[in-house]
């Protein structure tokens, strides 16, 4: 069984990996995904955390299209996390 310091180290390592996966190389996505990860990921339930991780495995043009509301993911779980990111972004831009 993991003790709390080992668990914290694992969580930090996982967050660092997610941060680097969130950096996409497209400015529009880099302005959305890493800040969302930093501000919101830890407070998400496990289903949404896994959805965010699944989102990161998608192609950049798809993610950009979804986040810009040009299209919608067919997968309901992805649709939920995309909507959450869009709502979060709209509140921070105001």
N, C-alpha and C positions, 0 to 999 in steps of 0.2 A: 504494500500500500504506500502511496505517496504521502510524504509529510507536506505541510503547508508551504515550506520554502521551496521544495522541489516542484510543487504544483504551481507556485508563483513563477518560478523560472520557466516552466513549460508554457504557462500563459503568456509571459513576456516574449518568449521565443516565437510562439505562434502568432502573436500580434505583429512582431517584426516581419515575419514572413508575409502576413496579410498586407502589411503596409507596402512592401515591395511589390506584391502582386497587384495592389491597387494603383501603383504608379504605372500608367499605361503608355506614356509617350505622346498622347494627344492632349494638348493643353486643356481642352474642354473637360475631358475626363479627369485629368490631374487636379483640376480645380474643384471637382465634386467628390471623387471617391476617397482620397486620403483624408480630407477634412471630415467626411461622414464617418469614416472608420474611427478617427480620433475622438469625435464628439459623441457618437451614438452607438457604436458597435457593442461596447461593454454593457450597455443597458438593454440590448435586444434580448428577446427570449431565444432559446436554442434553435427553434425553427427558423427564425429570421436570421440568426447568425449563419446557419448553414445555407440559407438562401443567398446571403451576401457572398459567401464563398463560392457558391454555384455560379452566381452572376460573374464573378471574376474569371470563370472558365469560359465565358462566352466571348465571341469576337467583338473587337472594339467598335466596328461600325454598327453592330446590333445594339450594343450598350448605349452608344451615343444616340441612336435613333429612338430608343426607348426612353432615355432620360430627357430627350428634347420633345417627347410626346409626338413624334412623327409616326411611330408604330407602337404596338403593344406586344409584349411576350405572350406566346400561347400558353405557356406553363403558368398556372395560377400562383404558385409559390414565387416564381420570378416576378410575376406581375405585382404581387404584394410588396416585395422589397423595392422594386422600381418606383412604385407609387410612394412608398415611405421616403425614399431618397428625394424624389421630386417635391414632396410636401416640405421636407426638411430644408431643401434648397430654397424654396419659395419664402419660407419664414426668415431665413438668414439674409436674403437679398433685400428684404423690405426695409 
